[in-house]
Amino acid sequence: MLKTRAAITAVGAYLPETILDNKTLETMVDTNDEWIVTRTGIKERRILKEPNKATAFMATKAAENLLHKTGLDPKEIDLIIVATATPDMPVVATAAQVITAIGATKAFGYDLEAACSGFLYGLSTASAYIESGRYTKVLLIGADMMSSIVNYEDRTTCVLFGDGAGAVLLEPNNDGNGYLDEYLRSDGVGKNHLGIEAGGSVMPPTAQTVAEKKHYIYQDGQVVFKFAVTHMADAAEQIMLRNELTNKDVQYLVSHQANKRIIDATARRMGIVEEKVLMNIERYGNTTAATIPLLLNDYEDLFKKGDNIVVSAFGAGFTWGAALLKWAYNSKD
Ligand code: UT7
């Protein structure tokens, strides 16, 4: 029998109904549709407007969508990991809220924070539990309410981000498919270029931090762009080299959706044609930990058993990496 791997066996998603398009942003800040589309590839993004609802709500909806599609009894789930940079509350685990909301009464859960690489790192964590034999049904959710930390007076960030959630179920697989390899790295230099200054233990909230708008996300776009292009392409290339994959062997690139130009640069380094590069950035913008599961959900019908899918991400920290997934089911069956 082949080694036990962790395989994605189902996907689900949730996107808020409210659409914030580039035309509307033109009325809010000094920007224009042409700049946003040519520099980022984004045309619109979703914003969660429901009162008192936040990341846990979207994560729950994504989980419910997956349960509805599969008919899975939530009581069969062992563990729920929520990758998020925008938990509902600083100390409370978002995953605990999801567990109670969906009735996963035999599960435990916790949050994982690695910004835009959260879902990719979560794949590593979830897979390790399954490969070890400790658990057999792990729900991994990527969910972020970026609108809660974006300053809608700052044109350099407010055009980039959106809200959303995606979920995948991971289960043991013994036919050679599943999560095969990973190349993950982090570098603390990133805190100078992308993050939120206040609200954590180093700068607790005060009236002054609020007045100085230090609870909003900041980004030195050009620096982050250069790091992202170099590191994400390097990681994807490493995955191909280590697994002796040529550009013909790779069926799809499922990359974090921060900027179309960064994704194109990664694809160029991999030598893969445009049709293999999956994107939805034009519709959702950068949803941080949710971009990758949202792509898996949008393109699920395309995937066939045995497809080699390279997953890549780059985010605050810095955190980045790439992984190799051999898709484990024919989604249309
Ligand atoms: O997901 C986590 C990781 N994040 C990323 O990977 C994002 C990486 N960075 C980027 O994607 C790009 O750097 C941005 C999309 C954020 C910015 O694109 P850019 O091509 O690097 O633009 P820039 O920052 O160099 O700005 C060029 C010009 C500036 O004007 P001047 O100084 O040349 O007159 C900006 O002030 O564009 C101006 N600008 C804007 N103009 C219209 C900045 N934001 C806007 C805007 N609308 N929204």
Boltz pocket constraint, residues with backbone or C-beta under 6 A from the ligand:
constraints:
  - pocket:
      binder: B
      contacts: [[A, 30], [A, 31], [A, 32], [A, 35], [A, 36], [A, 39], [A, 40], [A, 116], [A, 155], [A, 156], [A, 159], [A, 220], [A, 221], [A, 222], [A, 223], [A, 224], [A, 225], [A, 228], [A, 257], [A, 258], [A, 259], [A, 262], [A, 286], [A, 314], [A, 315], [A, 316]]
      max_distance: 6.0
